[in-house]
Amino acid sequence: SPSVGGFPIGICKLTSARCDGRRPCTTCAQIGTDCVYGSETINKSKSDLILDVAIRSENLLQELFTQLAARRSPSQNPSAISPHAVISPSAVSNAHRGEGCPDHISNATLSPFHASTTESILSWPQFAGFGNLIKERGFSVFRLESTRAPLAHRQCMVQPYMPKQEVESTVRSFERGINFWYPTMARATTEELQAHIIAGTFEETTRSCLSLLMMALGCACQLVRCFAHRDSSKAGEADSQRQRRLMGELYFDSAFKKIYLAQAGFTADAVQCLFFTGLYFSFLQRPLQAWSFISAAATKCRLLLSYEVPGQTPEQLECLRRIFWSCYILESDFLAELAGLPQTGIAEIESSIPLPGEYCTQESENDQEQSSLYFLACISMRRLLNRVHDLLYARDAGVGFDNHHFPSVVSELAYQLDEWKDLLPFSFQFTINLDPTRTEEGAFLRQRYLTCKSVIYRPYLTWALSNGDAVERCPPIVYEGSKLCLEACWMHAQNLRSLPHTIMVDTWICSLSMASVILITLAASRVRTLRRLMSSNVLDIGPHLSDLLTQWTHIPGGGTSPSVMESIGLIANVSTLLKITWNERALGE
């Protein structure tokens, strides 16, 4: 079929007239009829299907936004709290929007000091009765991480060296790992930097810094993938892993000595250096350092996207946009647990930045398509998560604790979540159980889905917990919503596996998220009606989480994150309390 603005032209079933791709189509708009364009069977590309549902999502949430707008303070910027798109249509291009669409599309921001962090859950009154048994209650993630000793650097001035074959293998690992999950580096640039590494000439330039960071991340990806696939059982693999870790440290150390060049520069290469440095600190499980460089990359990226840069190529512009979206995901991840972190403001303009466009980052066409679709799925999920945190848990404005208003919000957000799941490409699709997924990326997206679902339905659980055993007198929807929240929590924890993407950048965040799961389970176990939802399998969650997270802390080397260790300790303590509570209640009943 021909197309308008990238959307295929079809026949509107209500009018038997040709649709022009607008929402609604011109014919239907003129006669005042609801247009069902998009429900016809039309062959569309995968990207068009994603955008199609995203645009329809705008209309589905418009009424919800109208209802909630009156509850917001007039002094607040409505663009920071609108529940509009999972993916904003304006973030694609004007060609994908009808001429009648407004230019302003609300941004998916995450409100400062929201009430959905693990530290917030620790302050729930349900845990007051345990006294000092939960010794970590009220621990400060920032305090723990800010007092950590800085990363030690070597005095050696000798540059790291690898034979050509190992360089090529390391670059392939970088390409299949970091540059698959966050596809920001063009394939041509990767090849150029690889040649730079093989030549072994490292000058005081941003390009040299970037090439060294690529190698450091490649070594980290190799190390993580070996651990995820349990290759350590092979003879000599332990020595190989130590060698990979050492080479990664050497390459990063050399790159970090040149990072001042990126901090002072205003080019796409400079931004990419800052971004890659943040990713490597994530691998090292140093969240504050990671946030610092991700924020620097995001700020500089926002600046360069705000002005026309002389001599900037379309490829460099696309690189900046992709770094923008990568920083948007990662910054939001940090803010989800450290709600007091200063924000760069990229979330405030995200609806004006085009989504990833044509850009070759992978060697094979199939990997290129899969990487692009995975990146888009991660962006759309992060936007939805931000909506959830903001609408339900924003400080002084979230409706999550208003029993009269949150049910309709939860219903709409849950619908959007299921729309996102149904839209996933075949290779990323998953079932809501413990069955293996087709791909590692599908497993990672399932974890994101379960996280989002548990947070969406958490208001029902807090409603139930606030009533204790009297919850039986609450409306039936309270029990059903609590059940959905708890089941999503348990499925999330039981499905936790050593996925490369998770280990590489999410270990710290995952440790806090899993601590939330075990805390919520303990709170629910003290309410008779909610305890009926539990099986003895729930008691195995704590040891499973502790074992996995403890293993992950040993992968980077160079010390462990104090907040991750605190989370592991909290999980262990609460797991013990959960077993005690379970046994006591079992005897009592």
Order of alpha helices (4+ residues) and beta strands (2+ residues): beta-beta-alpha-alpha-alpha-alpha-alpha-alpha-alpha-alpha-alpha-alpha-alpha-alpha-alpha-alpha-alpha-alpha-alpha-alpha-alpha-alpha-alpha-alpha
